[in-house]
């Protein structure tokens, strides 16, 4: 699946701004969005963030606000994850659709 095939519209400029501000090098969507039971009007989106090296140093509790900031950016509730559980991480990475990626 590519970003063009997603069942929701992503504002690439707002997403890029969010990623720059948080020093996120890769932002991907996974979870229910990939299934037939996803409802674009009611379902939340699950998001995996991969930060630049050292980006979280000194961030502290501000890290908890990233989910709310991302929800505002996407215009819907978002489940923000940066460290997936080791048991489910392989499946998350297999199904993840990058929506923003920097080299």
N, C-alpha and C positions, 0 to 999 in steps of 0.2 A: 504494500500500500504506500502511496506517495502522499505528500501534503495536499495535492490537488484532489485526491480521492477521499479526503476526510469528510465525515458527515457534518462538520461545522466549519465556519469561516474563521480563519486566523488572520489577524491584523499583523502583518510581518513587520511593520515599522514599530508598533507598540511592543511587540515581542522582542525585537532587536534592542530597543531602549531598555526594557526590563533586564535582558541578559547582560548588556554593557554595564548597567548600574550595579548588578549583583556579581559581576565577573563570572558569569556562567558561560562555559565554552560550548556546551551542548545541552539542548532542551528537547526532550522527546515525549511523545504521548504514548500511552499503553492502556491496557485494561478493557473496560466495557466498550470503549470507542471502537474496538476491533470486532465486536460481536454484533449479531443481528438484533439483540435486545436493547441496543443503545437508542435512547430517545433524545434527539437534538434539543428538544424543548425542556426536558427535565433532568437528564443525566448529568452528573458531574464528569470531569475529565481527570484522569490520573496522569501525573507528569513526573518524569524523571529528570533531575537536573544534575549535570556534571560540571563542577566548578573548576576554574583555573587553579593551578597549584598555589597554595597560600591564601586563596580568596576568603576563606572562612576564619583566618587568624584574626582574633580580636572582635569577631562579629557578635559572639555571645548570644543573648536572647533575641537579638534582631533577626536571627535566622528563622525564628518562628513566624515572623511577619511576612516572609517570602510567599507563603501560600495565599495569604490574603491579597498581597500585591499582585500576584499572578492571576488570581480570580478576577480582580478588577481589570487587568490587562486583557484577559480572555472573554470577559463579560459573562462568566458562569462560575459556579463553584468548582474548585480545583483541589485535588488531593496531591500535595507537593511532597516529593520523596527525593532524597539525595543519597541515602544509604539503604538500599533494599536489603531485606532479610536474605541471608545467604542461600536459604533453601529455594526461594522463588526468584532470586536474581537472574539465573540463566533464562528462565522463561520470559521475564520482563524484558531483558535485553534482546531476545529473539523477536519479540513482537513490537518493540518500540519503533515509533515512526518519528524521526528527527524533524522538528519544525524550525530549529535554529541551530546552526553549527558554525563554529569558528575554528580555523586551523591553529 
